[in-house]
Amino acid sequence: MIKNPDILQCATDVYNYYGTKPAGEIQPRETKKNPTKRVEQLRQRYFETKSSASVEFPYWYTRRWEELEGEIPIIRRAEALKAGFSHLTPAILPGELLAMRKANYLRGSYPMPWLSEAFFLAKEDELYKEAQKSGKNSADEVTTMGQGGGNVTKSVGNVISIAGKFGFRKEEMPVLLKTAKKWFNKSVDDIGHKYEQLVPGYQTKEEIMRAVICMFDSGYTLPQGREVMNYYYPLQFGIEGIKSICVEKQNQSAGYPGMDRLYFYKAVHTMLEGLQKWILNYAGEARFMALLEAGKIQKEEYIDIAERLEWLSENKPRSFYDALQLIWIFHVAVLNEDAISGLSPGRLGQVLYPFWKHDMEKGIINRESSLELLESMRMKFTELDCFASMGVVGGVLSGNTFNNLCIGGLDKEGNSAANELEMLILESAITCDTPQPTLSLLFDEKLPEDFLMKGIECTKIGTGYPAWVNNRVAIEFLLNNFKKEGMALEEARAWAIGGCLETSPGSWMPLEFNGQTYFIPGGSAPATSVGVHFISLPKVLEAVLFDGLDKRTGRRVYPTHGSKLDSYEEIWAVFKKYFSLTVEVLTLTNNIQHDIWGKVSPSIINSMLKPDCLEVGKDISHKGCRYNRTFNVEICGGVNLVNSLASIKKNIYDENHFTLQELKAAIDANFGYHSALETGSYSLIEQVKSDRFMDWIKIHKRCLDAPKYGNDDSFVDEIFKEWQLWFSKMCENYLSLYNEPLYSCQISVSTHAPMGAVTLASPDGRLCGTTFADGSVSAYPGTDKNGPYALFNSATCYDHSLSQNSQLNMKIHPSVVHGREGSRKFLEMIKAYLRKGAFHAQFNVVDSRMLKDAQKNPENYRGLMVRVAGFTQYWVELGKQIQDEVIARTEYEQIG
Amino acid sequence: MNHYDCKFYLATDVFKGICKRDKNLILADDVACEHFEKAQKCKYCLNFKLTADELGTCMNKYDAYPEMNAVSCHDFQN
């Protein structure tokens, strides 16, 4: 094998640069601050902790569920949830200021077999075998795993690794498998599967999934999430207050038409009783810890936690500290209801501001104590893990949970909504730089300059956040899509990002506190990013070129198109046909899955929180929310598609450099290279040639030299624009479960890695198995050669408000944005991009050589974070496919 | 007896935790110290019957498992 290709432009260096190559030592990131000693200790403990799953919640949930055979589903579900919450083992660590967590472990989570038990049944033999293995190995073995951070990548001693991430105690495995079996043919997955097969063309869906043209079904994997929380009801009424509302509404609905309302209110009431027991169990644990504690300060803190929890188990918050604790309780409660990623706290600084302002004015708290609480909150969010299937957790989420906290934007009247508490939230993200919650700054021209500069300060230290998001574009999108449901401009301003980058509708709710009324923003729609989840565009194009076949497996995915593909227009027409067929069949099957979810496992906690479910007595799946047009079509690999189409158009049809048959043969031969799966290298750098490299070199060179998106080149940008306009329009041809048209969504999360892994080489010169370009308007690594402003022109060649989002990642060397002048230059560049109508940009401010070093020596970089797509993650917890792609991204050495 | 069975064991993950008494880091499967007290687990409950390896019944009607924490179970008896 021949290494170090020297002819390919994209592969001449280990890194891709725009501007002068950095010389000398690896450049560190700018200013590093630290959290308080207490929080730093909590962070170190987090670093030492492994992802751990337990069976406690599913055991109690299932036990109660079985007892209530024949009961009305929503009541049965509420009782099951109540049993689960009531029996969770409480655990409070010394130094914690905010109590309560998903499960008893610090990074705890648990399987939810009521959604899907298939993984455990499929793996039964293997897991049983692991459970039977005896022998106790030293825990040192675990700590030497090194790469993987908190991931339990292999079974050891009394711990079984599940999905290469979660540790599970061996002695709990038999009961987990027994519990999982009880859900056979009863889980959302199984029932949904039974009925989705009734969709005409279902077999095509199966083949689409097998070929990984689509990444996963959302109905039973992550049925909720990618949405914004609404904390209004607990903050305004407290738990007993909400229970009283339920009783009152029950009395009004019992025996009257529309009886489902009665069952809904009863279910909410029951579920809240479970939450109260859960909170009081924690209070009891705090008192027990206080009894054992000798230190005066720590003892007082335990007692304080106990008193606070006892108060909040019934009442509304009295202070900022109370409010933050209550918000955390409900956030975790929703996360325990379903497998969820992307449950965003939304505009938390604006929700909490009335409490914070009051406490500051009264001298109850000060800046330092507020900051420490916010740092503590960051640790709690960072501890969150989501237990879902391997494909979802690893392939889509990269282990992340996407709790997006938004700052800035406008208030109800259209003035800047930024406040002093949000400045502190930014400061806490600098001092306690952890992946969660990630931040999004809702940019508007009305935001004050010092606020924006604070955002730059945070971005510069390499956190990857805040993401910079265009408030005006989002509002346009929302008004376009939710006007029919009554959204006006004032309410559109209440929006926030749900999940990594999903524009989500919100509403203003009247919070009364200390004799005043404050209109606080919160989410008022169900999960977005459910529906058609991640269609791999390069893989669809591959099927077009190979007459509907998945060349990797040899299986037929689509009906033969029978076209000779004699023109570019024919290729484009067949692509649209195959893509449309994909969206159609996936929409129908997903609608069934989500319908089943709503019928057998409806949301109760999240429904209670979302306006106007509690008012109208309907849960989320019965359109209880104020806004319901939230199903979308997500895509991946758009830039590789567009670059490939440009290459085909130019090389085959415009300039006749080679024929389509020759291109297909070159693709089949991976342009004379070994595949990424053989080499273990997933970007175009460091690829390995085969002996037949010279056979394909000319074609490959032409493919690589074809116009590439991101250079302000109209040849390719016109193709990009045509794709965007067609895509956003075609989504409206399909109806969601809620009888609303779909809209387009363009984020990659981590899917560009596994989807790239199963895709042959593509006509843009990308090699087989390598990762696609990230996001939706990021250039393919190494192909953006004309500087940032050329990239911006390409990215904004279409109207971003046509889609729920767009996503741009850039990597910038720290020296470029160094100092005050660098900050100013950085901010001006971002503003310039957003003013062109862009929706979003985010940045890795890092020296690529540091990432390469971290790949070689992960033990030296436990705390290193990078921005992947819509999320920041610890480097050591990312798979190599994504690591290689981030290293390969073009590093900007100048931005002027 | 090991830490995993002790009332004062506070698990942080499946491998380890801290002792609630002295706050030291301890391994779940290491032998407990002289301050050991039995944790409230199903295997110490009068309602629990072992029926197979790592499996049993609770009150003769529910599936159960011996190592489950029963600190929040109102039916726990010993």
Interface residues (C-beta under 8 A of the other chain):
Chain A: R45 E48 T49 K50 S51 S52 A53 V55 E56 Y59 R63 S86 H87 L88 T89 P90 A91 L93 P94 N104 Y105 L106 R107 A131 K136 A139 V142 V152 G157 N158 V159 G167 F168 R169 E171 E172 M173 P174 V175 K178 T179 K277 N281 F288 M289 L292
Chain B: F8 L10 A11 T12 D13 V14 F15 K16 I18 K20 R21 K23 L27 A28 D29 A52 D53 E54 L55 Y62 D63 A64 Y65 P66 E67 M68 N69 V71 S72 C73
